[in-house]
Amino acid sequence: MKLSETKAALQGIRVLDFSAYGAGPYCGMLLGQMGAEVIRIEKPGGGWDREFGLVAPDGESCNYKALCTSKKGITLNIRTDKGREVLDKLIEKSDVVLHNFAPGSPEVKILDYSRLRQVNPKIILAAISGFGQDGPYAEHLAFDPTAQAFSGATSITGFKGNPPTKEGVTYVDFGTGTTLAFGIVLALYYREKTGIGQMVDASLVKTAVAFITGMSAVALYIIYGEIRRELGNCGFSTYSNCFKAKDGWVMVNPAGEGNWRRFARLIGAEHMIGDPKFQNDVARWENRGLIDPIVEKWVAKRTVDEVVTELQRARVCSAKTNTIAEMVEHPQVIHQRMIEYIDYPGVEKVPVPGVLARLSETPGQVYNRAPLVGEHNEQIYSDLLGFSQERLSQMSEDGII
């Protein structure tokens, strides 16, 4: 479906996306799914993130293919004088510039907000960094695992006796990308009212620290002087664990009083309901070693489906611990279109993230696959900027695009 044929919340917004790896591309993808014209800009010949991590049969990164859907793609060398001239023409006709260049890099100086706003006073600059745009660690680099480690998250993850462990899912990357997309929409809303652009600053470490603070790990330390480590499958301050059924594993999480009472009755442990040792979430967390054997026996007598069915019937939170293969085939994942499958030249179908936020009036969609290198050069440079074919050819010969 063409963008003009559907309602899109961000239709008419143009984003110049210089980002690579995880957080920035994810942010641009979210904006693109809601109808923004997101133009990925990379160096001539292609960005280095096309070879990052797991590669598809065509030799190109699966990460790139997954996170650069709903975007157009052009090439431009902004380190050259002519390249910067072209860049400024694009900025004049755009709403947002998105990048994750490290503070202090040449690109950051070229995309400095004080310079960009002279070119386009209404421009919104959205920048992702490892540690933030200023401060003593501003120029330190960070990826998702380093942000997890810095925040203290790796000291909480894993089981007793094991070294600090990172979460397998790159939640800091995607959390930062989501936060930045939210910030961009806020900036667009403010600009709609005032006509004034601004800079939106997000960092991996700030996201990681916010998540740790939000789950009360910092409050536990500041207020009570306590630090928790290697929590395994139990919650931070509520009871949960993963138990072995006859044919697999089940995560059980009876947090909160209502959940707990229903759970205790279901497994035949009504005596725990009035016991002071289990009177609230914290008490149950502290005495989880007394609860685990009872739950373990109850689960072990049943299949995974039986456990989940009985718990769901009792309105107790639980889920089978799926493999990736099981998750992909789950009817709820398929029904909600949590994963979309897009054809790529030479690769056949590639799984990409579906639309996360479901809006009733402007639902959003995955509009197209990730672009090939320079796939939309002619469309953007000719149709948008009015460059002739001769000029495009000369720019290509000069290494500008």
C-alpha positions as a Markdown table, in Angstrom:
| # | Residue | x | y | z |
|---|---|---|---|---|
| 1 | Met | 0.0 | 0.0 | 0.0 |
| 2 | Lys | 1.3 | 3.4 | -0.9 |
| 3 | Leu | 1.6 | 6.1 | 1.8 |
| 4 | Ser | -0.8 | 8.3 | 0.0 |
| 5 | Glu | -3.5 | 5.6 | 0.1 |
| 6 | Thr | -3.6 | 5.3 | 3.9 |
| 7 | Lys | -3.7 | 7.6 | 6.9 |
| 8 | Ala | -0.3 | 8.1 | 8.6 |
| 9 | Ala | 0.4 | 10.0 | 11.8 |
| 10 | Leu | 3.7 | 11.4 | 10.6 |
| 11 | Gln | 2.9 | 11.8 | 6.9 |
| 12 | Gly | 4.7 | 14.9 | 5.6 |
| 13 | Ile | 7.6 | 14.7 | 8.1 |
| 14 | Arg | 11.0 | 14.2 | 6.5 |
| 15 | Val | 13.9 | 12.6 | 8.5 |
| 16 | Leu | 17.5 | 12.5 | 7.4 |
| 17 | Asp | 18.8 | 9.3 | 9.2 |
| 18 | Phe | 22.6 | 9.0 | 9.5 |
| 19 | Ser | 22.5 | 6.4 | 12.3 |
| 20 | Ala | 23.8 | 2.9 | 12.3 |
| 21 | Tyr | 23.8 | -0.2 | 14.5 |
| 22 | Gly | 20.8 | -0.5 | 16.8 |
| 23 | Ala | 19.3 | 2.5 | 18.7 |
| 24 | Gly | 19.3 | 5.0 | 15.9 |
| 25 | Pro | 18.1 | 2.7 | 13.1 |
| 26 | Tyr | 15.4 | 1.4 | 15.4 |
| 27 | Cys | 14.3 | 5.0 | 16.1 |
| 28 | Gly | 14.1 | 5.8 | 12.4 |
| 29 | Met | 12.2 | 2.6 | 11.7 |
| 30 | Leu | 9.6 | 3.5 | 14.3 |
| 31 | Leu | 9.1 | 6.9 | 12.6 |
| 32 | Gly | 9.0 | 5.4 | 9.2 |
| 33 | Gln | 6.3 | 2.9 | 10.2 |
| 34 | Met | 4.1 | 5.9 | 11.2 |
| 35 | Gly | 4.5 | 7.5 | 7.8 |
| 36 | Ala | 7.5 | 9.7 | 8.1 |
| 37 | Glu | 9.7 | 9.9 | 5.0 |
| 38 | Val | 12.9 | 8.5 | 6.5 |
| 39 | Ile | 16.0 | 8.9 | 4.2 |
| 40 | Arg | 18.9 | 6.8 | 5.3 |
| 41 | Ile | 22.2 | 8.6 | 4.4 |
| 42 | Glu | 25.4 | 6.6 | 4.2 |
| 43 | Lys | 28.8 | 7.0 | 2.7 |
| 44 | Pro | 29.3 | 6.2 | -1.0 |
| 45 | Gly | 29.6 | 2.4 | -1.5 |
| 46 | Gly | 27.5 | 1.7 | 1.6 |
| 47 | Gly | 27.8 | 2.1 | 5.3 |
| 48 | Trp | 29.9 | -0.3 | 7.5 |
| 49 | Asp | 26.9 | -1.4 | 9.4 |
| 50 | Arg | 25.8 | -3.4 | 6.3 |
| 51 | Glu | 28.3 | -6.0 | 7.4 |
| 52 | Phe | 27.6 | -5.8 | 11.1 |
| 53 | Gly | 26.8 | -9.0 | 13.0 |
| 54 | Leu | 24.8 | -11.8 | 11.5 |
| 55 | Val | 24.7 | -11.6 | 7.7 |
| 56 | Ala | 22.1 | -12.9 | 5.3 |
| 57 | Pro | 22.9 | -15.2 | 2.3 |
| 58 | Asp | 23.5 | -12.1 | 0.2 |
| 59 | Gly | 26.4 | -11.1 | 2.6 |
| 60 | Glu | 24.5 | -8.1 | 4.0 |
| 61 | Ser | 23.7 | -7.7 | 7.7 |
| 62 | Cys | 20.4 | -9.1 | 9.0 |
| 63 | Asn | 20.4 | -6.3 | 11.6 |
| 64 | Tyr | 20.5 | -3.7 | 8.8 |
| 65 | Lys | 17.6 | -5.4 | 7.0 |
| 66 | Ala | 15.5 | -5.6 | 10.1 |
| 67 | Leu | 16.0 | -2.0 | 11.3 |
| 68 | Cys | 16.0 | -0.1 | 8.1 |
| 69 | Thr | 12.6 | -1.0 | 6.7 |
| 70 | Ser | 10.2 | 1.8 | 5.8 |
| 71 | Lys | 13.1 | 4.0 | 4.7 |
| 72 | Lys | 14.7 | 5.3 | 1.5 |
| 73 | Gly | 18.4 | 5.2 | 1.0 |
| 74 | Ile | 20.9 | 7.6 | -0.5 |
| 75 | Thr | 24.7 | 8.0 | -0.4 |
| 76 | Leu | 26.5 | 11.2 | 0.4 |
| 77 | Asn | 30.0 | 12.0 | 1.6 |
| 78 | Ile | 29.4 | 14.9 | 4.0 |
| 79 | Arg | 33.1 | 15.2 | 4.8 |
| 80 | Thr | 33.7 | 17.0 | 1.5 |
| 81 | Asp | 32.8 | 20.6 | 0.8 |
| 82 | Lys | 30.5 | 19.7 | -2.1 |
| 83 | Gly | 28.9 | 17.0 | 0.1 |
| 84 | Arg | 28.1 | 19.6 | 2.8 |
| 85 | Glu | 26.6 | 21.9 | 0.2 |
| 86 | Val | 24.2 | 19.0 | -0.8 |
| 87 | Leu | 23.6 | 18.2 | 2.8 |
| 88 | Asp | 22.5 | 21.8 | 3.5 |
| 89 | Lys | 20.0 | 21.6 | 0.6 |
| 90 | Leu | 18.6 | 18.5 | 2.2 |
| 91 | Ile | 18.4 | 20.1 | 5.6 |
| 92 | Glu | 16.5 | 23.0 | 4.2 |
| 93 | Lys | 13.8 | 20.6 | 3.0 |
| 94 | Ser | 13.7 | 18.3 | 6.1 |
| 95 | Asp | 12.2 | 18.3 | 9.6 |
| 96 | Val | 14.6 | 16.0 | 11.5 |
| 97 | Val | 18.2 | 15.0 | 11.4 |
| 98 | Leu | 19.0 | 11.8 | 13.2 |
| 99 | His | 22.5 | 10.5 | 14.0 |
| 100 | Asn | 24.5 | 8.5 | 16.5 |
| 101 | Phe | 28.0 | 9.8 | 15.8 |
| 102 | Ala | 30.2 | 9.9 | 18.8 |
| 103 | Pro | 30.8 | 13.3 | 20.4 |
| 104 | Gly | 34.0 | 14.8 | 19.1 |
| 105 | Ser | 33.8 | 13.0 | 15.7 |
| 106 | Pro | 34.1 | 15.1 | 12.5 |
| 107 | Glu | 30.4 | 14.3 | 11.6 |
| 108 | Val | 29.2 | 15.7 | 14.9 |
| 109 | Lys | 30.8 | 19.0 | 14.1 |
| 110 | Ile | 29.2 | 19.0 | 10.6 |
| 111 | Leu | 25.8 | 18.1 | 12.2 |
| 112 | Asp | 26.2 | 20.5 | 15.1 |
| 113 | Tyr | 22.8 | 21.9 | 16.1 |
| 114 | Ser | 24.0 | 25.5 | 16.1 |
| 115 | Arg | 25.1 | 25.1 | 12.5 |
| 116 | Leu | 22.0 | 23.2 | 11.4 |
| 117 | Arg | 19.6 | 25.8 | 12.8 |
| 118 | Gln | 21.3 | 28.5 | 10.7 |
| 119 | Val | 20.5 | 26.4 | 7.6 |
| 120 | Asn | 16.9 | 25.6 | 8.8 |
| 121 | Pro | 15.7 | 27.3 | 12.0 |
| 122 | Lys | 12.9 | 24.8 | 12.3 |
| 123 | Ile | 15.1 | 21.7 | 12.2 |
| 124 | Ile | 15.1 | 19.1 | 14.9 |
| 125 | Leu | 18.4 | 17.4 | 15.7 |
| 126 | Ala | 18.0 | 14.0 | 17.3 |
| 127 | Ala | 21.4 | 12.7 | 18.6 |
| 128 | Ile | 22.2 | 9.4 | 20.3 |
| 129 | Ser | 25.5 | 8.9 | 22.2 |
| 130 | Gly | 27.0 | 6.4 | 24.6 |
| 131 | Phe | 27.2 | 8.6 | 27.7 |
| 132 | Gly | 25.5 | 11.9 | 26.7 |
| 133 | Gln | 26.6 | 15.0 | 24.8 |
| 134 | Asp | 28.5 | 16.5 | 27.7 |
| 135 | Gly | 30.1 | 15.6 | 31.0 |
| 136 | Pro | 33.4 | 13.9 | 31.9 |
| 137 | Tyr | 32.5 | 10.7 | 30.0 |
| 138 | Ala | 30.9 | 12.4 | 27.0 |
| 139 | Glu | 33.5 | 11.2 | 24.5 |
| 140 | His | 33.5 | 7.6 | 25.8 |
| 141 | Leu | 32.0 | 5.0 | 23.4 |
| 142 | Ala | 29.3 | 2.6 | 24.4 |
| 143 | Phe | 27.4 | -0.3 | 22.9 |
| 144 | Asp | 24.4 | -2.0 | 24.5 |
| 145 | Pro | 26.6 | -4.4 | 26.6 |
| 146 | Thr | 28.8 | -1.7 | 28.0 |
| 147 | Ala | 25.8 | 0.4 | 28.9 |
| 148 | Gln | 24.3 | -2.6 | 30.7 |
| 149 | Ala | 27.5 | -3.1 | 32.6 |
| 150 | Phe | 27.9 | 0.6 | 33.5 |
| 151 | Ser | 24.4 | 0.8 | 34.9 |
| 152 | Gly | 24.8 | -2.1 | 37.2 |
| 153 | Ala | 22.4 | -4.3 | 35.3 |
| 154 | Thr | 25.0 | -7.1 | 34.7 |
| 155 | Ser | 25.5 | -7.4 | 38.5 |
| 156 | Ile | 21.8 | -8.2 | 38.9 |
| 157 | Thr | 21.5 | -10.6 | 36.0 |
| 158 | Gly | 22.6 | -14.3 | 36.1 |
| 159 | Phe | 22.8 | -16.9 | 38.9 |
| 160 | Lys | 24.9 | -17.0 | 42.1 |
| 161 | Gly | 28.5 | -17.9 | 41.6 |
| 162 | Asn | 28.6 | -16.8 | 38.0 |
| 163 | Pro | 30.3 | -13.7 | 36.6 |
| 164 | Pro | 28.3 | -10.5 | 35.9 |
| 165 | Thr | 26.0 | -11.4 | 33.0 |
| 166 | Lys | 24.4 | -9.2 | 30.3 |
| 167 | Glu | 20.9 | -9.6 | 29.2 |
| 168 | Gly | 20.8 | -11.5 | 25.9 |
| 169 | Val | 18.3 | -9.0 | 24.4 |
| 170 | Thr | 19.8 | -5.6 | 23.5 |
| 171 | Tyr | 17.1 | -3.8 | 25.5 |
| 172 | Val | 19.3 | -0.6 | 26.0 |
| 173 | Asp | 19.6 | -0.1 | 22.2 |
| 174 | Phe | 15.9 | -0.5 | 21.5 |
| 175 | Gly | 14.9 | 1.4 | 24.7 |
| 176 | Thr | 17.0 | 4.3 | 23.6 |
| 177 | Gly | 15.7 | 4.2 | 20.1 |
| 178 | Thr | 12.1 | 4.2 | 21.4 |
| 179 | Thr | 12.9 | 7.1 | 23.8 |
| 180 | Leu | 14.4 | 9.2 | 21.1 |
| 181 | Ala | 11.4 | 8.6 | 18.8 |
| 182 | Phe | 9.2 | 9.8 | 21.6 |
| 183 | Gly | 11.4 | 12.8 | 22.0 |
| 184 | Ile | 11.3 | 13.6 | 18.3 |
| 185 | Val | 7.5 | 13.5 | 18.4 |
| 186 | Leu | 7.5 | 15.8 | 21.4 |
| 187 | Ala | 9.8 | 18.2 | 19.6 |
| 188 | Leu | 7.5 | 18.1 | 16.5 |
| 189 | Tyr | 4.5 | 18.9 | 18.6 |
| 190 | Tyr | 6.3 | 21.8 | 20.3 |
| 191 | Arg | 7.4 | 23.1 | 16.9 |
| 192 | Glu | 3.8 | 22.8 | 15.6 |
| 193 | Lys | 2.8 | 25.2 | 18.4 |
| 194 | Thr | 5.7 | 27.6 | 18.3 |
| 195 | Gly | 7.5 | 27.2 | 15.0 |
| 196 | Ile | 10.8 | 26.5 | 16.9 |
| 197 | Gly | 13.0 | 23.5 | 16.4 |
| 198 | Gln | 15.4 | 22.0 | 19.0 |
| 199 | Met | 17.9 | 19.4 | 19.8 |
| 200 | Val | 16.8 | 16.0 | 21.3 |
| 201 | Asp | 19.5 | 14.2 | 23.2 |
| 202 | Ala | 19.4 | 10.5 | 24.2 |
| 203 | Ser | 22.1 | 8.2 | 25.4 |
| 204 | Leu | 22.5 | 4.5 | 25.9 |
| 205 | Val | 23.8 | 4.8 | 29.5 |
| 206 | Lys | 21.0 | 7.3 | 30.5 |
| 207 | Thr | 18.4 | 4.7 | 29.3 |
| 208 | Ala | 20.1 | 1.9 | 31.1 |
| 209 | Val | 20.4 | 3.9 | 34.4 |
| 210 | Ala | 16.7 | 5.0 | 34.0 |
| 211 | Phe | 15.6 | 1.4 | 33.7 |
| 212 | Ile | 17.6 | 0.3 | 36.7 |
| 213 | Thr | 16.3 | 3.3 | 38.7 |
| 214 | Gly | 12.7 | 2.7 | 37.6 |
| 215 | Met | 12.7 | -0.9 | 39.0 |
| 216 | Ser | 13.7 | 0.4 | 42.5 |
| 217 | Ala | 17.2 | -0.9 | 42.5 |
| 218 | Val | 18.6 | 2.5 | 43.3 |
| 219 | Ala | 15.9 | 3.2 | 45.9 |
| 220 | Leu | 16.8 | -0.1 | 47.7 |
| 221 | Tyr | 20.4 | 1.1 | 47.9 |
| 222 | Ile | 19.7 | 4.8 | 48.8 |
| 223 | Ile | 17.0 | 4.1 | 51.3 |
| 224 | Tyr | 18.0 | 0.8 | 52.9 |
| 225 | Gly | 21.6 | 0.5 | 51.9 |
| 226 | Glu | 21.0 | -2.9 | 50.3 |
| 227 | Ile | 22.4 | -4.1 | 46.9 |
| 228 | Arg | 21.0 | -7.3 | 45.3 |
| 229 | Arg | 23.1 | -9.4 | 43.0 |
| 230 | Glu | 22.7 | -12.4 | 40.6 |
| 231 | Leu | 18.9 | -12.7 | 40.9 |
| 232 | Gly | 18.5 | -15.5 | 38.4 |
| 233 | Asn | 14.9 | -16.0 | 37.5 |
| 234 | Cys | 13.4 | -14.4 | 40.6 |
| 235 | Gly | 12.0 | -10.9 | 40.4 |
| 236 | Phe | 13.8 | -7.9 | 41.9 |
| 237 | Ser | 11.3 | -7.6 | 44.7 |
| 238 | Thr | 8.5 | -9.9 | 43.9 |
| 239 | Tyr | 8.3 | -13.7 | 43.7 |
| 240 | Ser | 8.8 | -15.4 | 40.4 |
| 241 | Asn | 10.8 | -18.4 | 39.1 |
| 242 | Cys | 11.1 | -20.8 | 36.2 |
| 243 | Phe | 10.0 | -24.4 | 36.8 |
| 244 | Lys | 10.4 | -27.7 | 35.0 |
| 245 | Ala | 7.2 | -29.4 | 33.8 |
| 246 | Lys | 7.0 | -32.8 | 32.3 |
| 247 | Asp | 7.8 | -31.5 | 28.8 |
| 248 | Gly | 9.4 | -28.1 | 29.2 |
| 249 | Trp | 9.8 | -25.0 | 31.4 |
| 250 | Val | 7.3 | -22.5 | 32.6 |
| 251 | Met | 7.8 | -19.0 | 34.1 |
| 252 | Val | 5.5 | -18.3 | 37.0 |
| 253 | Asn | 5.0 | -14.8 | 38.3 |
| 254 | Pro | 2.3 | -14.4 | 41.0 |
| 255 | Ala | 3.2 | -10.8 | 41.9 |
| 256 | Gly | 0.7 | -8.7 | 43.9 |
| 257 | Glu | -1.8 | -9.8 | 46.5 |
| 258 | Gly | -4.6 | -10.9 | 44.2 |
| 259 | Asn | -2.2 | -13.0 | 42.0 |
| 260 | Trp | -0.6 | -14.5 | 45.1 |
| 261 | Arg | -3.9 | -15.6 | 46.8 |
| 262 | Arg | -5.2 | -17.2 | 43.6 |
| 263 | Phe | -1.9 | -18.9 | 43.0 |
| 264 | Ala | -1.7 | -20.3 | 46.6 |
| 265 | Arg | -5.2 | -21.7 | 46.4 |
| 266 | Leu | -4.6 | -23.2 | 43.0 |
| 267 | Ile | -1.5 | -25.2 | 44.1 |
| 268 | Gly | -3.0 | -26.3 | 47.4 |
| 269 | Ala | -0.9 | -24.0 | 49.6 |
| 270 | Glu | -3.7 | -22.0 | 51.3 |
| 271 | His | -1.7 | -22.1 | 54.5 |
| 272 | Met | 0.8 | -19.6 | 53.0 |
| 273 | Ile | -1.9 | -16.9 | 52.6 |
| 274 | Gly | -2.1 | -16.0 | 56.3 |
| 275 | Asp | 1.5 | -16.8 | 57.1 |
| 276 | Pro | 3.5 | -13.6 | 58.0 |
| 277 | Lys | 6.5 | -15.1 | 56.1 |
| 278 | Phe | 4.5 | -14.6 | 52.9 |
| 279 | Gln | 2.4 | -11.6 | 53.8 |
| 280 | Asn | 3.5 | -9.3 | 51.0 |
| 281 | Asp | 5.7 | -9.3 | 47.9 |
| 282 | Val | 8.9 | -8.4 | 49.7 |
| 283 | Ala | 8.3 | -11.1 | 52.4 |
| 284 | Arg | 7.6 | -13.7 | 49.6 |
| 285 | Trp | 10.8 | -12.6 | 47.8 |
| 286 | Glu | 12.8 | -13.0 | 51.0 |
| 287 | Asn | 11.4 | -16.4 | 51.7 |
| 288 | Arg | 11.3 | -17.6 | 48.1 |
| 289 | Gly | 13.4 | -20.6 | 49.1 |
| 290 | Leu | 10.4 | -21.9 | 51.1 |
| 291 | Ile | 8.0 | -21.4 | 48.2 |
| 292 | Asp | 10.0 | -22.9 | 45.4 |
| 293 | Pro | 9.9 | -26.6 | 46.5 |
| 294 | Ile | 6.1 | -26.4 | 46.8 |
| 295 | Val | 5.7 | -24.9 | 43.3 |
| 296 | Glu | 8.3 | -27.2 | 41.9 |
| 297 | Lys | 6.4 | -30.3 | 42.9 |
| 298 | Trp | 3.1 | -28.9 | 41.6 |
| 299 | Val | 4.5 | -28.0 | 38.2 |
| 300 | Ala | 6.5 | -31.3 | 37.9 |
| 301 | Lys | 3.3 | -33.3 | 37.8 |
| 302 | Arg | 1.9 | -31.5 | 34.8 |
| 303 | Thr | 2.8 | -30.7 | 31.2 |
| 304 | Val | 3.6 | -27.2 | 30.2 |
| 305 | Asp | 0.2 | -26.7 | 28.6 |
| 306 | Glu | -1.5 | -28.0 | 31.7 |
| 307 | Val | 0.4 | -25.6 | 33.9 |
| 308 | Val | -0.2 | -22.6 | 31.8 |
| 309 | Thr | -3.9 | -23.4 | 31.2 |
| 310 | Glu | -4.5 | -23.9 | 35.0 |
| 311 | Leu | -2.6 | -20.7 | 35.9 |
| 312 | Gln | -4.3 | -18.6 | 33.2 |
| 313 | Arg | -7.7 | -20.0 | 34.2 |
| 314 | Ala | -6.9 | -18.8 | 37.8 |
| 315 | Arg | -5.7 | -15.4 | 36.4 |
| 316 | Val | -2.2 | -15.9 | 37.5 |
| 317 | Cys | 0.6 | -14.6 | 35.3 |
| 318 | Ser | 2.6 | -17.3 | 33.6 |
| 319 | Ala | 4.1 | -18.3 | 30.2 |
| 320 | Lys | 5.8 | -21.2 | 28.6 |
| 321 | Thr | 9.5 | -20.5 | 28.1 |
| 322 | Asn | 9.5 | -20.7 | 24.3 |
| 323 | Thr | 12.4 | -21.2 | 22.0 |
| 324 | Ile | 12.7 | -18.7 | 19.1 |
| 325 | Ala | 11.2 | -21.3 | 16.8 |
| 326 | Glu | 8.2 | -21.8 | 19.1 |
| 327 | Met | 7.6 | -18.1 | 19.5 |
| 328 | Val | 7.7 | -17.5 | 15.7 |
| 329 | Glu | 4.9 | -20.1 | 15.2 |
| 330 | His | 2.8 | -19.0 | 18.1 |
| 331 | Pro | -0.8 | -18.1 | 17.0 |
| 332 | Gln | -0.8 | -14.8 | 19.1 |
| 333 | Val | 2.4 | -13.6 | 17.4 |
| 334 | Ile | 1.0 | -14.4 | 14.0 |
| 335 | His | -2.4 | -12.9 | 14.8 |
| 336 | Gln | -0.9 | -9.6 | 16.0 |
| 337 | Arg | 1.6 | -9.5 | 13.2 |
| 338 | Met | 4.4 | -9.0 | 15.7 |
| 339 | Ile | 6.8 | -10.1 | 13.0 |
| 340 | Glu | 6.5 | -9.1 | 9.3 |
| 341 | Tyr | 8.2 | -10.9 | 6.4 |
| 342 | Ile | 9.6 | -8.9 | 3.5 |
| 343 | Asp | 11.1 | -10.0 | 0.2 |
| 344 | Tyr | 14.7 | -9.0 | -0.3 |
| 345 | Pro | 16.6 | -9.4 | -3.6 |
| 346 | Gly | 18.6 | -12.6 | -3.4 |
| 347 | Val | 17.4 | -13.5 | 0.1 |
| 348 | Glu | 13.7 | -14.3 | -0.2 |
| 349 | Lys | 11.7 | -13.4 | 2.9 |
| 350 | Val | 13.4 | -11.7 | 5.9 |
| 351 | Pro | 11.7 | -11.3 | 9.3 |
| 352 | Val | 11.5 | -7.7 | 10.5 |
| 353 | Pro | 9.8 | -6.1 | 13.5 |
| 354 | Gly | 6.1 | -5.4 | 13.1 |
| 355 | Val | 4.4 | -2.2 | 14.1 |
| 356 | Leu | 4.5 | -1.9 | 17.9 |
| 357 | Ala | 2.0 | 0.8 | 18.7 |
| 358 | Arg | -1.5 | 0.1 | 17.3 |
| 359 | Leu | -3.4 | 3.3 | 16.7 |
| 360 | Ser | -7.0 | 3.0 | 15.7 |
| 361 | Glu | -7.0 | 5.9 | 13.3 |
| 362 | Thr | -3.4 | 5.9 | 12.0 |
| 363 | Pro | -2.3 | 2.3 | 12.5 |
| 364 | Gly | 1.1 | 2.5 | 10.7 |
| 365 | Gln | 2.7 | -0.3 | 8.7 |
| 366 | Val | 6.0 | -1.6 | 7.4 |
| 367 | Tyr | 6.0 | 0.2 | 4.1 |
| 368 | Asn | 9.1 | -1.3 | 2.3 |
| 369 | Arg | 12.3 | -3.3 | 2.8 |
| 370 | Ala | 15.6 | -1.7 | 3.7 |
| 371 | Pro | 17.0 | 0.1 | 0.8 |
| 372 | Leu | 19.9 | -1.1 | -1.3 |
| 373 | Val | 23.0 | 1.1 | -1.4 |
| 374 | Gly | 22.1 | 4.4 | -3.1 |
| 375 | Glu | 18.7 | 3.0 | -4.2 |
| 376 | His | 16.9 | 6.3 | -4.0 |
| 377 | Asn | 19.7 | 8.6 | -5.1 |
| 378 | Glu | 18.0 | 9.7 | -8.3 |
| 379 | Gln | 14.6 | 10.1 | -6.6 |
| 380 | Ile | 15.9 | 12.3 | -3.8 |
| 381 | Tyr | 18.5 | 14.3 | -5.6 |
| 382 | Ser | 16.5 | 14.8 | -8.8 |
| 383 | Asp | 12.9 | 14.9 | -7.6 |
| 384 | Leu | 13.5 | 16.7 | -4.3 |
| 385 | Leu | 16.5 | 18.8 | -5.0 |
| 386 | Gly | 16.1 | 19.2 | -8.8 |
| 387 | Phe | 19.6 | 18.0 | -9.7 |
| 388 | Ser | 20.2 | 17.0 | -13.4 |
| 389 | Gln | 21.4 | 13.6 | -14.5 |
| 390 | Glu | 24.7 | 15.2 | -15.6 |
| 391 | Arg | 25.2 | 16.6 | -12.1 |
| 392 | Leu | 24.4 | 13.2 | -10.5 |
| 393 | Ser | 26.9 | 11.5 | -12.8 |
| 394 | Gln | 29.6 | 14.1 | -11.9 |
| 395 | Met | 28.8 | 13.8 | -8.2 |
| 396 | Ser | 29.2 | 10.0 | -8.5 |
| 397 | Glu | 32.6 | 10.4 | -10.4 |
| 398 | Asp | 33.8 | 12.8 | -7.7 |
| 399 | Gly | 32.9 | 10.4 | -4.9 |
| 400 | Ile | 30.3 | 12.7 | -3.4 |
| 401 | Ile | 27.5 | 10.1 | -3.7 |
